[in-house]
Amino acid sequence: MRGCKWHLFLMSEVAISFGAKSACQRYVANTSLFQDLVLTAARAPGVRWELGGNAAVMASRFAKEGWQPLLGSQVSPQLQSMVPPRVHLSGPQVARDDVHLLLEYPSGASWGPFSAPRANRFIIHSDHQNPLLISLENFAERLSGWEPHLVVVGGLQMLDNFPLPPAVRKDRLDRLRHMLVQQHAPVHFEMASFTDVSLMQAITDSLLPHTDSLGMNEQELPNLHNLVVYGNVSLVAESTPRVAPVLDQMRELFAALNKRTASVSGSKRLTRLHVHTLAFQAILTSKDSPWRNTKNAAAKAALTANRHTCGTRHVDPSRSRILLDDSFTTSLDPKLARKIPFSQEDPVTCWEEDQDLGFCLAPVLVCTDVLQTGGGGDNVSSAGLVLQI
């Protein structure tokens, strides 16, 4: 009977994911049920095995772009065989990897009375290694002699609703914070979907003050924005938001985070914010920051989004469409708003604002024949970063 209850729980979660238009990830405490699901999924037609995990996907993208990244990850024989040769693995050694199950569904997919308004995925796992950040000490030791150009942190959503004692979770986050404090290279933090307010607050208080760059999607932006500006979280957000409210939230979040950091350390830290949505890429940078080539970065991120979701090396216009109108407004505030038309000859639009901020916005050729949405944000963020270091 316990298994039946879990199946009902999973079905309700998938229904919520369909209706909310958002990706969803949940931890399954019942390990025997999860193993049954893995075995069932392995026999399903069309199943694919892919390298997963935010850090692993981002490291693979960096390697494809010519970098030699150090990946903070436990190492199994299977993982060793899947990562690109340029990727260096920190360890420790483990006998086997944890498996995460992704249910990918296309736009218009139906399940009973529910219909998906956009291509997306539902993820479940019973991972007991990544929520403990078991590779952190190995990674920190290797990193001390690495002299990196960039340090990237991602995957902390694995701690979300995981049954970890509060003292243990605090200790792991404190150790990660200590590692970030030691870095001279810029630090990029890749956000994810969080439902645990206390975890989001802990990350905001302990890690974000030591971050130079943030990456997030259209659901994660209002979630973090509401927490920092209003003290609550937004669990459901518009899947295809208009440009103006996104840019307004980016400005407010950027200012609020830097105000919090300055109140503690006496100086600002955050100088870059990248929001990747289904329809467009928006990158905000401080004018005096070291981030370069913002316009090219926005363009590369937009093209990478299409290639990743379509599963192709080249952009095929016949399998793509543009969701944006032929112009956009920079703010909902009439005092700040400017209407900017898109140019077919120069589609990536950049402009500067009074508060020492610069924006670049690129429309995305949205793939209409989707192979995979999982890992899209990680690939897009990494593609944008490689041109800015």
Buried (B, 14 or more C-beta within 10 A) or exposed (E): EEEEEBEEBBEEBBBBBBBBBBBBBBBBEBEEBBEBBBEEBEEEEEEEEEBBBBBBBBBBBBBBBEBEBBBBBBBBEEBEEBBBEBBBBBBBEBEEBBBBBBBBBBEEBEEEEEEBBBBBBBBBBBBBBBBBBBBBBBBBEBBEEBEBEBBBBBBBBBBBBBEBEEEEBEEBBEEBBEBBEEBEBBBBBBBBBBBBBEBBBBBBEBBBBBBBBBBBBBBBBBBBBBBBBEEEBBBEBBBBBBBBBBBBBBBEBBBBBBEBBEEEEEEBBBBBBBBBBBBBBBBBBBEEBEBEBBBBBBBBBBBBBBBBBBEBEEBBEEBBEBEBEEEBBBBEEEEBBEEBEBEEEEBBBBEEBEEEBBBBBBBBBBBBBBBBBBBBBBBBBBBBBBBBB
